[in-house]
């Protein structure tokens, strides 16, 4: 596998990953898939010299279900005397096999593989997969909720139901960012290559401990990093959402604003980006301080939010920037009027402007 840059991946790897983690898979794999971007000859020779015979299927690989996966060039079938079967799947793509399965596998639980370098099984969403949770995804359509199954083709729906019969459940997830051709490929951090997160830690506010940035991001699609003041902070989307919806203020003319655990305040639109859009890293940039206009006015610090996928963070180019509105021009106008008429501007408890001469 290492020499040919191939991967054992799919349902067999999923079952063995769960077994490795002490979880009942709910099924026994009856075959094994090997994915390769090579021509497959080296693996073909290896299998045939180790008790496997190449067999010819009467039907095409499309009828085996592989036709629903993009980029497959050819499938070779092998069987040994114990009726154990291996499919050698040649993708013919220029990308690595890991990127290929990350981009093209439909169910998150199936994006599981054997890491030959350390002789361990791994999966793309450990937090969910260990609990036998999954969601359907397509990088061209975005992620789907458990209520979206009517959007699936008949073939994909059969696959979904097959894993439901094996004890897996569909869970909610996040949407594909509008304007992105593909969703955030944070799983690329699994690849052994330099990246901006290598060796970096983030402070987990709820656990009150430092966590490895790469491991944290690849553990769950609900995990995000917030970058402010040259420091990474680790958050689970739901925890952050629950906190922010209880810490809101009114600022005229902005409207409702939401404050984070370290007193950075953002607009309603920015708060929604944390929760619903598939970005991994959010940078906060201080803009200005102003006063809230609710019953008990307080000073709030407004921040601009910059949203990044993993790739965008590497490039230093945000996918979306959400700025708070510029400070209200009426503030400056009213100050000028007050100075001109030698008046004093005050606020009553309802936030209305009163004048005293």
Secondary structure, DSSP 8 states (H G I E B T S, - for coil): -TTTT-EEESHHHHHHHHHHTT---SS--SEEEEEESS-SHHHHHHHHTTT-EEE--SS-TTTTTGGGSTT--EEEEEE-TT--EEEEEE---SS-HHHHHHHH-SBGGG-EEEETTTTEEEES-HHHHTTTEE-BEETTTEE--GGGGGGS-HHHHHHHHHHHHTT-EE----B--TT-SS---GGGGGSSS--TTTT-EEEETTTTEEEEHHHHHHH-TTEEEEEETTEEEEEEHHHHHHHHTTSEEEETTTEEEEE-TTSEEEEHHHHHHHHHB--SEEEEEEEEEEE--SSS--EEEEEEEEEE-HHHHHHT--SEEE------HHHHHHHHHHHHTT-EEEE-TTS-EEEE-
